[in-house]
């Protein structure tokens, strides 16, 4: 190790040697050339009462020193990498090992945990920073030479006291996508000086005659739509994730899968309210009491349990508990072979229904199951890895579902989730073969419905493909009506119904479905984000701000929430507040989109042009957002060009075209009506 390599570290022995337990210390990682800025950052954090592992006095190198660094990265509460032109220009250095170790540690963390907080001390853009992918999925703090904003020190202190959730590896490229995923951006193409100056002059002229932020004015607030915890009803139960008690603790996918399937089964019981998976699983690994869970989810009972799986045998223990007093109403253990797990699910569902005095007019319809234990195992693994909604996780899920259908070609659930996994891959965009993936999603969904006409996911996936690719709204509506008739409590179906209503009816109609989805899945930020978006499209900007701020309080790192808030603030003619919201957006793609709009509305012409150039340079899968930006900038020809690109690319954002406030400048242009006709959008009805 050279002296220079040794200097590329975060000194950090100001605290005691760690024993392996996570502490409240912050690990500061930097390259040697940035030592002055790092020291300034360290002093600012320490002045705020934060313990920082940073000590240049021990730059001695050697194995013991290396082990100390590794231990501190393993034990620290937060990891702050300092990013600069110096780090971007150095392909090798000890700081890169530190970064790799920090990223490796995140793989053992919940998706809802904040650990990495990048700080950039100069103007290095994210797209040229040469950092690990995980660094691009969180909000960067930008400083000058290590001068830290007070808000950053306060945020660090708040995270150390009460860690906030981290963004999922998702972030929809288009507002119309049913769920989100972060993409690693491509390299920004540099523009010539004269071209840049000309573009800025065009922007200045557009600002002088075209004031889009004034056109975005929202209506006065309607009746309050603030979302509060649902009121508990007596016949209500939340299924908490069952604990994996297997000897090696390597069967979490199985215990989670059992819990998910119990949610599916119980949600089909008439008059029984069952919160969806995302809300119930939000308490996984937390020490919340049953009373706190009951209040948050609006339920009077929780079903919890454990799974101990060994080979082909499984022991399942389940218990039903009241949330108001913690009393156990029922408990039972089942020692069975794995192939009998479906019968166990039915037994548990029947017992819960009996305890809650909910009459089972007929046996619970659990759909057609597979007789292959191995296929079911692959299916559960697919559902488990799909939960990340990351590019990698979705790819693995597709592979696992395909293996399951190969073992059992009649496995309807595996076919349905294979179709939906393809839908999610399409929604995330990027460099993929859209037509081919669309065909695969279509075929899988049709196969699922043919095999089991009672399973809602097949209809939901088929409806999504018809909306995104065929723009066949009537077929999609019939499919969703069928799915809703089978299970009126499915929040996924509600969300897709909301998007369909936005396309062929009105935002007000969409809002009703998003409200229902929030009531059913209150701790899932996705339907809350869609509700805020629907209010924005309905010009209820003040109400949108209320909903989105509440969602941000619950999960400030959920991708897209700050972006939607920023758009609503633009609608209220508050460009500076909107820019602040966009800057706080943790997802790079959404942040890039928002800043282009915010800078333009704030007359920051040079920054607006740079942001627009960055947006165009990273447009793969986000063509609809480029069209929105050009329309907002008043460049109609470019806007229509990119709308055509979005249509060819099957960008899901097209769903919102008719009511998009950013397209207000296009409404009177005959090309806008022609575009709507090309995607078969009918005249909006009264909703």
N, C-alpha and C positions, 0 to 999 in steps of 0.2 A: 504494500500500500504506500503510495507516495504521500509527501507532506500535504500536497494540494488536495488529494483525495480525503485525507484525514480532516482537512479544514472544511470539507463540504458536509458537515454534520451539524445537527442540533446539539450543541453541548447540552448536558442535562443531568448533572449530578447534584443540583442544589437541594434536592430532597433526599430522603433516606433510600437505601437500597430496597427495591421492591421484592415482595415475597411471591408475587404472582397474582394477587388480587387487584382488580381495577381500582385506581385511585381517582382523585378529583384533579389531578395534574393535567396540564396541557403540554403536548410535545410540539416544539417548534422546529420545522425542517427547512433548511436553506442551503444554498450554494455559497462557497466562501466569498465570492465576489459581492454578495449581498449581506455581508456581516453587519455593516452599519445599519441598514434598514431593519435587519432582524433584531439587532440590539434595541433599536427604538421601539419596535413592536413589543418586544419582551417587557421593556420598562413601562409601556402604556398599560399592558395587561396586569403587570404586577401592581401598578398604582391603583388599579381597580379591584385589587384583592384576589387576583387569580394566580395560582401556583403554576409557574412555567418552568419546564425543564429546558434550560438554556445556560450553558456555562462554558465559556471559551477557555477557561483556565485548565481544562483537562483534555486538551487535544493531544493525547499521547499515543493513540493508536494501539494496535495489538489486539490479541484475542479477548482479553478481559474487557477492554474498552468496547470492542465490537459486541460482546455479549450484553454489556450494560445498555447499549443503544437498542439492541433487539428486545431486551426485557422491558425497557421503558415504552417502546412502541406497543408491546403486548399489553402493558398495564395502564397506559394513559387513558384518560376519559375522552379527550379530543385530540385530533391530529391536525395541525395547521401547517400546510406546505406553503412556503413563500415562492411565488412564481414570478418570473421576470424574463427579460431578453437574455439574461445570463443563463438561466436554466434551459430556455428554449434552444440556445445555441450550443449546448453541451450534450452530445449524445451519450457520454459516460460521466459518472461521478457517484460518490457515495450517497448523495441525496436521492439518486434514482433507486438505490436499494431500499432506502427508507420509504420512499413512495410505494415501492412494490410490496414491502412488508405491511404497510398500512392498508393497501388495497386488499391484500390477502386476508387481513384480519376482518375486513368487512364481509367476506364470504361466510363467516361464521356468525354474523349478526342478523337480527331481524331486519327486514326491509324498512321497518318503521323507526330505526334508530339513527340519529345523527352522530357521525364520528369525524368525517373529514370536512374541514372548513377552509377552502383555498383562499389565499390572500395574494392578489397581484399588485406589485409595487410600481408598475409602469403601465404603458398602453398596450402591452402584448395582448393580441386578441386570442380568445379561447381556441379559435380554429388553427392558430399557429403556435400554440404553447407547447405542443409535444408532451402531453401529460396522460396519465392513465385514464381509461374510460370513466371510472367512477368519479374522477374530479370534474367531469363535464356534466354530471347529473345533479350537481348541487349549485347553489348560488355562490358566486364569487364576490368577495369584498375587494374593492379597488382602492388603493391608497397611493400616496406620493411619498416615496422614500421611507415607508414604514410609519408615516403619521396616521395613526389609527382613529377613525371616527369614534366618538363616544358611544354611538349606538352599537358598534361592533363589540366593544368591551362589555357592554350591558348584555348583549346577546350571548356572549360566551359565558358570562356569569349565570344567566338564566338557564342555559343548557346544562351547566354543571349542577345546578340546584334541581332542575326538573327537565330531563332530556326530552326534546321534542322529536316527533317523527321525522324521518328522512324521506326524501322523495323516492317513489318506486321507480323501477327501471322502465318506466313507461311515460308517455307524454304524447298525446295525440298530435300527429302532424297536421291534422285538420280539425276544425271545430266540430265537424259532423261525425267524427269517428267515435264509436261507442265506448272506447276506453283509450288510455294513454300509453307512450313509450319513448324514451329519450334516444336520440340518434347521435352518433359521433359525426360532427360536421366535416364536410370536405374542406380543402384548402381554398381560401378566398383568392380569387383572381384579382391581380392589381390592375387598376385603371390608369391610363395615361393622364398626365397633368392637365392637358387641354380638355380632354373628355370630361374629367371631373369638374373643371371650372365651368364648362358649358352646362353640365347637368345641374350644378348649383344655381346658375343663372336661370335655368328653366324653372327650378323649384321656387326661386324668388318671385318670378313672374306669376307662377301659379298661386302662391300665397297672397299676392297682391289682389288678385281678382276672384280667388276661389277660397272660401273659408269653410272647410268641411266640418270643423269642430262646431260651427254654429248650426249646420244642418243636422247635427247629431243630437240636438236638444231633445231631452226626453219629456214625456208627459208628466204632469203633476202626479205625486204618489197616489197609487190606488190603495185599496184596503190592504192592511199589513199582511205580508206573506212571510214574516220571520218564522223560521222553523224552530220549534221547541221540542223537547223530548216527548214522544208519544205518550198519551194517557194509557196507563195499564188497564187491561180488561182481565176479568177473572180467568177466562179461557185463553190463556196466552203462555207460551213457553219458549225460552231461548235454549238452543242446543249449544253448549260450550264444547270446544275441541277436546276430545277424549285424550287422556294422557298416555303416552307410549311407555309402558312398564316392561317392555321386552328386555332381556338380559343385556343386550348390546345397545339398546336404545336406538336401533336402526330401522324401526318400523313406524316412524312418524307419518309417513305417507299413508300407511294402512289405517292408523288411528284417526288421522285427519279425514281420510276418505270415508270411514265409517260414520263420523260425525256429519259430514256433508250429505251422505245418503240418508241419514236420519232426518236431516232438515228437509230434504226432498220428500221423504215419505210423510212426515208430519204436516207439511204445508198443504198436502192434498186432503187433509181431514176437514170437513166442512165446519165453519164457525170457530176454528182454532187459529189464533194469530201466532205466527212463527217468524221472528226476524230472520233476515237472510244471512248467508254465510259471512259476508264481509263484516257486518256488525258484530255477530257473535264471536268471530275469530279475532276481533280487535282486542279482546281481553286475554289472548293467549300469552302466557308468560308473565302476566301482571298479577298483582296481589289484591285486586279489587274484591270487595265483599259481595255476597249475593245481593245485598240490599242496594249497593251502588250499581251493580249490573242491572238489576230490575228497574231502577230509576232511569238509567241511561237508555235502555232498550224498550221501556214501557211494557214490561212483562211481570206477571205474578209468580212465575215458576222458572226454574232453570233445570235442565237435564244435563248432568255431568257424569263422567265415568272414566274408566281406564281400559286399556287393551294390553294383554300380554300374549304375544304371538311367538310360537316356537315351532318351526317346521310347518306341518300341516295342521297343527292344533292351535287353538286360540281360546283365551279366557277373557270374557268381556264382563265388566262390572258396570252397572248403570244405577243412577239414583236420581230421584225427582225431589227437588227442594223448593220450599216456598221462599220468596224473596223478602217478604215482610217480616218474618220471624226466624228464618233459617231452619224451620222444622223439616225433617225428612218425611216425605209422604210415602215413598216407595223405594225399594232397592232390590236388585236381583243380580246374581252372577250366573254366567252361562259358560260351561265348558263344552266346547264343540270343535268339530273339524272345520277348517276354513271354508270348505264348500257349503257349510250350513249357515254361513254368515247372513245370508238374505233372510232366512227363517228367523234368525235372532233379531234382525231389524224389525220384522213384522211383529214379533212378540213384544219388543220394547214399545213400538208405536201403539199397539193395542193396550198395553198397560198404562201408558201415559193418557190415552184417550179415556180409559175407564176412570182414572184418578181425577181427571178434570171434568168428569161428567159430560163428556162429549160423545154423543151416540155415533157409533159406526154403523151407518145404515147398510153398508156393504163392506167387504174386506178392502183394506187399503190397496189401491192399485199401484204397485211399485214398478210397473212396466215389465217388459220381457228381459230377464236376466240371462247371463251366460252360464253354461254348465262347466266352462273351463276355468278352473282356479287360476291357472297361469295367465289367461287372458284378462281375468278380473284384476289380477295383481298389476299387470302392465297398465290397465286402464286407471287404476288408483294412482300409480306413479305419474301417469300423464296429467291427471287432474292436479296433482301435488306440484309438479314443476311448472305447470301453466299458471299457477298463482302469482308468479313473479311478473308475468306479462312482459318479460324482457325478450329481446330478439333470440337470445340463446335459449331461454326457457321455453318459448313457443316452438322453436325448432326441435327441441328434445321432446316436447309434448306430441308434436306431429309424428315423430318417429315412434314413440311409444304407442300411440293410438293406432298407427298403421300396423305395428306388430300385433296388437290385440285383435284387430280385424282379420289379420292373416291367420291367427290361431282359431278364431271363431268368426267366420264371414257373416254370421247372423247376429252379431253383437250390436244391437241398435244404439245403445248408449255410446259405445266407442265410435261408431260412425258419426253420431251427432256432434260429439265433442271434437272429432277430427275436423268436421266442417267449420265449427266455431273457431277452432284454433287457426284455421286458414283465414277466416274473417279477420281475426286479430292481426295476423301477419300482414294482410292487405291494408288494414287501417293504419298500421305503423309506417307504411310506405317504404322508401329506400329503393335500392337497386334490386328489384325482384321482377319476375315475369308475371305481371298482373293477369293477363288473359289465362295463362296456364293455371295459376293458383285459383282463379275464379272458377274455372272448369272443375278443378279438384274439389273445391268447396261445394259447388252445385251438386256434383255427383254423390259426394258423401252425405249431404243433407237429404237428397232424394232417397238414397238407400236407407237412411235412418228412419224416415217417415214410412217407407214401404214396410220395413221390418217391424216397427212399433208405432202405430198411429196415435198412441196415447202419450208419447214423450215430447214435452214442450220444446226442448232444446233444438231438436231437429227442425221444427217450424221456425224458431227464432233465427237459426242460422240460414235457412232457406230464404226467409224474408229479407235478411240483411243482404244476401247476394243479389236478390232481385232489386233492392233499392240502390245498391252501390254500382252495379254493373249494367243491369237491364233498364234501370229507371222505370220499372214496371210497378207503379205504385199500387194499382188495383190488386195485382197478385199478392204483393207484400201485405196489403191490408187483410186479404182473406186468410193468409197464413197466420197473421198475428191474431185475428179474431178467433181462429181455431185454437191457437196456443193459450189465449186468455180464457177461453171456455174450459180448457183442461185444467188450468191452474191460474186462478185470479190473483195469487199472491207472489207471482214470480217477478222480482224487480227487474230482471234482465228484459223480460217481455215488455214491461212498462216503459223502460228507457227507449227501446226500439220503437214502441208505439208513439212515444213523444217525438222522436225524430221524423217518423212518418207524418205525423200531424203538422210538424213544421214545414214539411215539403209540400203537402197537398191541401192544408187547411190554414191555420193561423198559429202564431206563437202562443196565443191564449189557450188554444186547444192542447198544444204541446206542454204548456205549464201544468195543466191538470194531471197529465201522466207523470211528469217529473215530481210533482207533489206526492203522488201516490207511491212512487219509488222511494222517496225520502222517508215517508212514513213506514214503509216496509223494511227499509234498510237504513236506519237513522245514522249510523256511524260510518257509512260508506260515502266518501267525499265525491264520488263520481256523479251520482244523481243530484247532489247539492250543487255541483258545478254546472250541470245541465240546467237546473232550475234557475240559477243566476243568469246563465246564458239566455234562456228563454225570456226572462224578464227584460234583459237588454234588448233582444230583438223585438220585444213588444213595446219598446220605448218606456218601460217602467224602470228607468235608470236608478232612481233613488231606492226603490225596493230591491233592485239587483245588488246595490252596494250593501244593504243590510244583510241579505242572504250570504253574499260572498265573504263579507267580513266575519260573519259567524262561522263559516266553514274554515276560514283561515285561522280563527282562534282554536278550532278543534284540531287542525292539522296544517300548520303553516308551510310545510314542505311538500304538500300535495301538488303535483304538476298541473299547471294551468289556472289555478285559482287566482293568483295575483294578476295573470294576464287578463282574465275575464273581469276582474275588478278594475283594472286600468281602462279597459274599453268602456265600462259603465261610467267611470269618472270623466272620460273624454266626452261622453254623451251629456254630462252635466257641465261641460265647458270648464273643466279643471285640469288643464294639460300638465301642470307641474305635479299635481298629486298623482295623475295618471303615470307620468314618467317614474315617479317614486315606486309605484306599484309594479310597473314593468321591470324596474331594476331589481326588485325583490323577488321576481319570479325565479324559482330554482331551476326550471327546465330551460336549457339553452335555446331550443327551437322556439318556444313560446316567447322567451325574453327578446329574442331577435325580432320576432314579428311585431311585438308591442312597441319596442323602442323606435322602430321606423315610423309608426303612427304618432307616437308621443312627441318625438323631436319635430316632426313636421307641424303638428298643431301648435307647438311652442315657438315656432319661427326659428328654430335652431337648424338652419338650412344645411350647413356643411355636415353636421352630424346626421341629419335626416337622410342626405344622399349617401353617406357612408353606410348607414344602417340598411338602406334599400339595396345598395350594391351587395352587402353581405347576405341579405335575404335572397337575392337572385342567385348568388354564387352557391348557395346551399339549398337550392329549391327542390331537389329530388324528393318527390312525395309530398311537397308543400306548395304545389302550383296555385292552389286556391288562395293561399295567403298572399302570394305575390300579386295576384289579380286584385285582391282587396286593397293592398297597399297602393298600387298604381291608380285605382279608382279614387282612393282617398286623396292622393296627390293631384288628382285632376287630369291624369294622363289616360284619357279614355281608350285610345287606340291600343296602348300597351295593356290596359286592363282587359279588353276583349281578347287580345292575343293570348293572355295567360288564362283566361276563362276557357278558351278553346283547349289549351294545354291541359287544364284540369279535367275537362271532359274526356279527352283522349286517355288520360292517366287514370280515370275513374276515381278521382279524388273525392272522399266522402264528404268534404265540406260543401259540395254542390247542394246537398240536402237543404242548406240554409239560404241559398242564393236569393230566392224571391223576397225574403224579408230582411236581408242583411242591410243594416244602416250604412255600412261602408260603401254600398253600391247605390246610395241615393243619387249620386251624380249621374248614374247611368240610366235611371228609370225612364227618362223621356226619349232615350235613344232607341230607334227601331231595332238595333242590334241586340238590345237586352231582351226584348220580347221574343226575338228569333232564337236567342240562346235558350230561354226558358222552354220554348216549343221543342227545341232539339233534345231536351232531356225529359220531354213528356210531362212537364209540370202543368197541371190544370190551373184555372183561375181560382185563387184562394176563396174558399167558402166562408160562411159565418162561423165555422168552427163548431 
